[in-house]
Amino acid sequence: MSEESERLAKALIEFREAEGISVMELAHRTQLSRATIRFHEDGEGLPTSLAARCFEEVLGWAPGSIPTASRGTTDLELPPDSGTVTG
């Protein structure tokens, strides 16, 4: 568990406890799945940028204050100069 994911996990749990709400209610407020909430409350990793923004809103944190998981390239994204043929 990274320091950042641990910080987020603690904040989400403390928020739910202070509000007296369930995982289901937090999922409703953030428009994320219960599985996503549980995953991050367990400190299993950094959220996607979308989930991070949802968490920041509900927690009242500044935009960009939650680090996000970096993603590699996908089939739809090519790294720079990948189409260049050399030789």
C-alpha positions as CSV (number, residue, x, y, z in Angstrom):
1,M,0.0,0.0,0.0
2,S,1.5,3.3,-1.0
3,E,1.4,6.4,1.2
4,E,-1.0,8.1,-1.2
5,S,-3.4,5.2,-1.4
6,E,-3.3,4.8,2.4
7,R,-4.1,8.5,2.8
8,L,-7.1,8.2,0.5
9,A,-8.3,5.1,2.2
10,K,-8.2,6.7,5.6
11,A,-9.9,9.8,4.4
12,L,-12.8,7.9,2.7
13,I,-13.4,5.8,5.8
14,E,-13.3,8.8,8.1
15,F,-15.6,10.7,5.9
16,R,-18.2,7.8,5.8
17,E,-18.0,7.4,9.6
18,A,-18.4,11.2,10.2
19,E,-21.3,11.3,7.8
20,G,-22.8,8.1,9.1
21,I,-23.2,6.7,5.6
22,S,-22.7,3.3,4.0
23,V,-20.4,2.3,1.2
24,M,-23.6,2.3,-0.9
25,E,-24.4,5.9,0.0
26,L,-20.8,7.0,-0.8
27,A,-21.0,5.2,-4.1
28,H,-24.2,7.1,-4.8
29,R,-22.7,10.5,-3.9
30,T,-19.6,9.9,-6.0
31,Q,-21.4,8.1,-8.8
32,L,-18.8,5.3,-8.5
33,S,-19.4,1.6,-7.9
34,R,-19.4,0.1,-4.5
35,A,-16.5,-2.1,-5.6
36,T,-14.5,1.0,-6.5
37,I,-15.2,2.5,-3.0
38,R,-14.2,-0.7,-1.3
39,F,-11.1,-1.1,-3.4
40,H,-9.9,2.4,-2.4
41,E,-10.9,2.1,1.2
42,D,-8.8,-1.0,1.3
43,G,-5.9,1.1,0.0
44,E,-5.4,-1.1,-3.0
45,G,-4.1,1.5,-5.4
46,L,-4.5,5.0,-6.8
47,P,-7.7,5.9,-8.5
48,T,-8.3,6.8,-12.1
49,S,-8.4,10.5,-12.8
50,L,-12.3,10.3,-13.0
51,A,-12.5,8.6,-9.6
52,A,-10.0,11.0,-8.1
53,R,-12.1,14.0,-9.1
54,C,-15.2,12.4,-7.6
55,F,-13.4,11.7,-4.4
56,E,-12.0,15.2,-4.2
57,E,-15.5,16.7,-4.7
58,V,-17.1,14.6,-2.0
59,L,-14.2,15.1,0.5
60,G,-14.0,18.8,-0.2
61,W,-10.4,18.6,-1.4
62,A,-8.8,20.8,-4.0
63,P,-8.8,19.5,-7.6
64,G,-5.6,17.6,-8.4
65,S,-4.9,16.8,-4.7
66,I,-5.3,13.1,-5.2
67,P,-2.6,11.4,-7.2
68,T,-3.9,9.2,-10.0
69,A,-2.9,5.9,-11.4
70,S,-0.8,6.3,-14.5
71,R,-1.8,4.3,-17.5
72,G,0.3,2.9,-20.2
73,T,-0.6,3.3,-23.9
74,T,-3.7,1.5,-25.2
75,D,-4.5,0.1,-28.5
76,L,-6.0,3.5,-29.4
77,E,-3.0,5.5,-28.3
78,L,0.4,5.2,-30.0
79,P,3.5,6.5,-28.4
80,P,5.2,9.5,-30.1
81,D,7.0,8.6,-33.3
82,S,5.7,5.1,-33.3
83,G,4.5,5.4,-36.9
84,T,7.9,6.6,-38.1
85,V,9.8,4.0,-40.1
86,T,13.5,4.3,-39.9
87,G,16.1,2.4,-41.6
